[in-house]
Amino acid sequence: MAKRVTEAHPDYIKRLLELSEESEAETNQAQMQRLKRALRDVIKNDLTPRQKEMVVLYYYEGMRMPQIAQQLNRDVSTVSRTIKRARRNLRDRLKYLI
């Protein structure tokens, strides 16, 4: 019986696979949106003001650590440590989503 269905509709399996891939892509996109939203929330609510400022400059504005240090009148080592702590904080808060 199954043979007749696939013979009668040669594109049946192909279409099922396409639908499966589309569904998977939508699921991945939804997961990515959820992760981005969670990341924004953690940055907004769980980082210190200094960490938040440096993370935004480093990751979102694309500035290098020496540039951030100069702009904020801090040592490069301070910027590096602060970003490292912020990353650890983000990782700890978001690990359940990854």
GROMACS elastic network, one bead per residue, 0.5 to 0.9 nm:
[ bonds ]
;  ai    aj funct       b0    kb
    1     4     6  0.53587   500
    1     5     6  0.67563   500
    2     5     6  0.51798   500
    2     6     6  0.64675   500
    2     7     6  0.85441   500
    3     6     6  0.53595   500
    3     7     6  0.59908   500
    3     8     6  0.84132   500
    4     8     6  0.57694   500
    4     9     6  0.82968   500
    5     8     6  0.51288   500
    5     9     6  0.60268   500
    5    10     6  0.82686   500
    5    12     6  0.81863   500
    6    10     6  0.53910   500
    6    11     6  0.77627   500
    6    12     6  0.63655   500
    6    13     6  0.73810   500
    7    10     6  0.55094   500
    8    12     6  0.87473   500
    9    12     6  0.52705   500
    9    13     6  0.83782   500
   10    13     6  0.72542   500
   10    14     6  0.79552   500
   11    14     6  0.50732   500
   11    15     6  0.59524   500
   11    16     6  0.85439   500
   12    15     6  0.52311   500
   12    16     6  0.62575   500
   12    17     6  0.87332   500
   13    17     6  0.61768   500
   13    18     6  0.85794   500
   14    17     6  0.51625   500
   14    18     6  0.62427   500
   14    19     6  0.87041   500
   15    19     6  0.61168   500
   15    20     6  0.84797   500
   16    19     6  0.51071   500
   16    20     6  0.61122   500
   16    21     6  0.86381   500
   17    21     6  0.61615   500
   17    22     6  0.85713   500
   18    21     6  0.50720   500
   18    22     6  0.60968   500
   18    23     6  0.84991   500
   19    22     6  0.50265   500
   19    23     6  0.60289   500
   19    24     6  0.84836   500
   20    23     6  0.51062   500
   20    24     6  0.61257   500
   20    25     6  0.86265   500
   21    25     6  0.61003   500
   21    26     6  0.85867   500
   22    25     6  0.50737   500
   22    26     6  0.61963   500
   22    27     6  0.85663   500
   23    26     6  0.51202   500
   23    27     6  0.61528   500
   23    28     6  0.86274   500
   24    28     6  0.61090   500
   24    29     6  0.85158   500
   25    28     6  0.50411   500
   25    29     6  0.60674   500
   25    30     6  0.85354   500
   26    29     6  0.50151   500
   26    30     6  0.60868   500
   26    31     6  0.85397   500
   27    30     6  0.50703   500
   27    31     6  0.61272   500
   27    32     6  0.85725   500
   28    31     6  0.50351   500
   28    32     6  0.61101   500
   28    33     6  0.86081   500
   29    32     6  0.50434   500
   29    33     6  0.61941   500
   29    34     6  0.86141   500
   30    33     6  0.51003   500
   30    34     6  0.61903   500
   30    35     6  0.86286   500
   31    34     6  0.50510   500
   31    35     6  0.61557   500
   31    36     6  0.86304   500
   31    97     6  0.87640   500
   32    35     6  0.50376   500
   32    36     6  0.61265   500
   32    37     6  0.85509   500
   33    36     6  0.51070   500
   33    37     6  0.61211   500
   33    38     6  0.85587   500
   34    37     6  0.51470   500
   34    38     6  0.61500   500
   34    39     6  0.85792   500
   34    97     6  0.86413   500
   35    38     6  0.50569   500
   35    39     6  0.60626   500
   35    40     6  0.86473   500
   35    94     6  0.80843   500
   35    97     6  0.67823   500
   35    98     6  0.81303   500
   36    39     6  0.50090   500
   36    40     6  0.62312   500
   36    41     6  0.86103   500
   37    40     6  0.51997   500
   37    41     6  0.62384   500
   37    42     6  0.87231   500
   38    41     6  0.50192   500
   38    42     6  0.61506   500
   38    43     6  0.85806   500
   38    94     6  0.73904   500
   38    97     6  0.86131   500
   39    42     6  0.51788   500
   39    43     6  0.61396   500
   39    44     6  0.84910   500
   39    90     6  0.74661   500
   39    93     6  0.88372   500
   39    94     6  0.72898   500
   40    43     6  0.51592   500
   40    44     6  0.60263   500
   40    45     6  0.84997   500
   41    44     6  0.50671   500
   41    45     6  0.58810   500
   41    46     6  0.78023   500
   42    45     6  0.52112   500
   42    46     6  0.50432   500
   42    47     6  0.68811   500
   42    89     6  0.87727   500
   42    90     6  0.67693   500
   42    93     6  0.72094   500
   42    94     6  0.81141   500
   43    46     6  0.58630   500
   43    47     6  0.54616   500
   43    48     6  0.86167   500
   43    51     6  0.85318   500
   43    52     6  0.61427   500
   43    55     6  0.83302   500
   43    56     6  0.88742   500
   43    86     6  0.86751   500
   43    90     6  0.74882   500
   44    47     6  0.66727   500
   44    48     6  0.88569   500
   44    49     6  0.88714   500
   44    52     6  0.72703   500
   45    48     6  0.83197   500
   46    52     6  0.88363   500
   46    89     6  0.79769   500
   46    90     6  0.83037   500
   46    93     6  0.86035   500
   47    50     6  0.79083   500
   47    51     6  0.57362   500
   47    52     6  0.56380   500
   47    86     6  0.66216   500
   47    89     6  0.74700   500
   47    90     6  0.81616   500
   48    51     6  0.51044   500
   48    52     6  0.60085   500
   48    53     6  0.85389   500
   48    86     6  0.83287   500
   49    52     6  0.50526   500
   49    53     6  0.61248   500
   49    54     6  0.86650   500
   50    53     6  0.51756   500
   50    54     6  0.62432   500
   50    55     6  0.85395   500
   50    82     6  0.77180   500
   51    54     6  0.52394   500
   51    55     6  0.59434   500
   51    56     6  0.84652   500
   51    79     6  0.88618   500
   51    82     6  0.59183   500
   51    83     6  0.63775   500
   51    85     6  0.79188   500
   51    86     6  0.57336   500
   52    55     6  0.52070   500
   52    56     6  0.61217   500
   52    57     6  0.86039   500
   52    83     6  0.88636   500
   52    86     6  0.77828   500
   53    56     6  0.53243   500
   53    57     6  0.62647   500
   53    58     6  0.86273   500
   54    57     6  0.50723   500
   54    58     6  0.59334   500
   54    59     6  0.83556   500
   54    65     6  0.87918   500
   54    68     6  0.71600   500
   54    72     6  0.89848   500
   54    79     6  0.71801   500
   54    82     6  0.75389   500
   54    83     6  0.65274   500
   54    86     6  0.88416   500
   55    58     6  0.51105   500
   55    59     6  0.57095   500
   55    60     6  0.73926   500
   55    61     6  0.89218   500
   55    82     6  0.86676   500
   55    83     6  0.62089   500
   55    86     6  0.73180   500
   55    87     6  0.83879   500
   56    59     6  0.55316   500
   56    61     6  0.63102   500
   56    62     6  0.84265   500
   57    60     6  0.58171   500
   57    62     6  0.63347   500
   57    63     6  0.57111   500
   57    64     6  0.83149   500
   57    65     6  0.89618   500
   57    68     6  0.69912   500
   58    61     6  0.58934   500
   58    62     6  0.50911   500
   58    64     6  0.62475   500
   58    65     6  0.70555   500
   58    68     6  0.75166   500
   58    83     6  0.82649   500
   59    62     6  0.53737   500
   59    63     6  0.74504   500
   60    63     6  0.81907   500
   63    66     6  0.83164   500
   63    67     6  0.61983   500
   63    68     6  0.64705   500
   64    67     6  0.53142   500
   64    68     6  0.63294   500
   64    69     6  0.86983   500
   65    68     6  0.50263   500
   65    69     6  0.60542   500
   65    70     6  0.85692   500
   65    76     6  0.61518   500
   65    77     6  0.87121   500
   65    79     6  0.63569   500
   65    80     6  0.67824   500
   66    70     6  0.61476   500
   66    71     6  0.85793   500
   66    75     6  0.81261   500
   66    76     6  0.55830   500
   66    79     6  0.82075   500
   67    70     6  0.51354   500
   67    71     6  0.60964   500
   67    72     6  0.85414   500
   67    76     6  0.86345   500
   68    71     6  0.50826   500
   68    72     6  0.59874   500
   68    73     6  0.81043   500
   68    74     6  0.79528   500
   68    76     6  0.78769   500
   68    79     6  0.72162   500
   69    72     6  0.52994   500
   69    73     6  0.55629   500
   69    75     6  0.55751   500
   69    76     6  0.52481   500
   69    77     6  0.85685   500
   69    78     6  0.79219   500
   69    79     6  0.61563   500
   70    73     6  0.50104   500
   70    74     6  0.64528   500
   70    75     6  0.78095   500
   70    76     6  0.81602   500
   71    74     6  0.79080   500
   72    75     6  0.88876   500
   74    77     6  0.83015   500
   74    78     6  0.64755   500
   74    79     6  0.69272   500
   75    78     6  0.51720   500
   75    79     6  0.65167   500
   75    80     6  0.87267   500
   76    79     6  0.50692   500
   76    80     6  0.61279   500
   76    81     6  0.86238   500
   77    81     6  0.60966   500
   77    82     6  0.84860   500
   78    81     6  0.51669   500
   78    82     6  0.60204   500
   78    83     6  0.85360   500
   79    82     6  0.51447   500
   79    83     6  0.61190   500
   79    84     6  0.84711   500
   80    83     6  0.52988   500
   80    84     6  0.60763   500
   80    85     6  0.86505   500
   81    84     6  0.50106   500
   81    85     6  0.61291   500
   81    86     6  0.85305   500
   82    85     6  0.51776   500
   82    86     6  0.61304   500
   82    87     6  0.85958   500
   83    87     6  0.60660   500
   83    88     6  0.85825   500
   84    87     6  0.50989   500
   84    88     6  0.62691   500
   84    89     6  0.86409   500
   85    88     6  0.50570   500
   85    89     6  0.61356   500
   85    90     6  0.85893   500
   86    90     6  0.61013   500
   86    91     6  0.85246   500
   87    90     6  0.50215   500
   87    91     6  0.60236   500
   87    92     6  0.85192   500
   88    91     6  0.50670   500
   88    92     6  0.60973   500
   88    93     6  0.85827   500
   89    92     6  0.51887   500
   89    93     6  0.62031   500
   89    94     6  0.85788   500
   90    93     6  0.51963   500
   90    94     6  0.59694   500
   90    95     6  0.82398   500
   91    94     6  0.52193   500
   91    95     6  0.55890   500
   92    95     6  0.55512   500
   92    96     6  0.83353   500
   93    96     6  0.74740   500
   93    97     6  0.88255   500
   94    97     6  0.55000   500
   94    98     6  0.68701   500
   95    98     6  0.53512   500
